[in-house]
């Protein structure tokens, strides 16, 4: 499969039709001037060495060389780029709460944005590990299947928004159950479910789900985001979410529930605030998990092909230089076929 590392240079190909139009205009004006100068048949006899097709051939050779050089600048690469690697690491599924309460700004810049930064930093900390992403509110689904492609993980992370799930709430049990079925079948590998939530509007069943994960050899870590004292939920228009009676809704971190779920899942509860302490504590806990050999498929290996385009451009330029605009007098005297 052919791909280009710098496809922006392909826009330069627009020069090709532009030069063709300019060439056509010049030839048309030249033909008009010659016609005004004298009879075309007479002029042809007066200029026997003038070739009609050689200048055109030289122009097309130059145009072809220009096109090839543009392709070379775009850095063409070819190859399936599939390789299998053995890595020694862990598997982690991150369950990210995207309910509306995660918009609260008691953690800067907001609970959700702080959580995204935490996940991104966690991804940067990984080397030979696999990561997956589950988003949840009143429902849960896999946003990114477990992978060792950290670039894709960051891309998917940027697109996460509360609008992805219409059903509101905080169904941690559902998130844990979805995560449990998202790991690979690899044996003897440390597995962790990392739930990042404020615990607001807890739906129930999280303790049972955490215990089930523990039985399957999976540690459940809970990262509580927010202030237990509560904070209003911004609507994005300068106002805050209100209840049926018109009172401003205050969303508070449910630390007790988070601690109970982490304990049931043989994990750790970590409070996320405006410092980097939560990040460091989570990294320390994950390094304690058993690392096992995992198989990864890498698609990023491509072979550079600009050398071939460079050679082709040189050959076209050499051919253009060798072709003279006037007819070759030596070749003109050469007659391969004689009349009898």
Beta strands, then each sheet from edge to edge (+ up, - down):
strand 1: 2-4
strand 2: 76-78
strand 3: 83-89
strand 4: 91-97
strand 5: 130-136
strand 6: 140-147
strand 7: 191-197
strand 8: 218-225
strand 9: 231-232
strand 10: 250-251
strand 11: 269-272
strand 12: 292-298
strand 13: 303-304
sheet 1: 1+ 2- 13+
sheet 2: 3+ 12-
sheet 3: 6+ 5- 4- 7- 8- 11-
sheet 4: 9+ 10-
end
